[in-house]
Amino acid sequence: MAWSVTALCVGGILSVAARMAIDHSRGGSREHARGLSFVLGACMLVGSASGIVGALI
């Protein structure tokens, strides 16, 4: 399960990066920082999940 979630986190970061690149080539703004912060926050939560569960058990 951990490997699947890690792969999803990497996929999410790549997805945001691709949208940023497409927007940059079209002359878009920098509104993707919010999406990137959500993805990175989710990655940090996933990374700390086993420690949190271990502390509770």
GIDAPE-V77593 format. One record per helix or strand of 2 or more residues. SS is the DSSP state (h for helix, s for strand). FROM is the first residue (numbers start at 0). TO is the last residue. If there is no record, write none. Layout:
BEGIN
ss->(SS	SS)
from->(FROM	FROM)
to->(TO	TO)
END
This chain:
BEGIN
ss->(h	h)
from->(1	32)
to->(24	55)
END
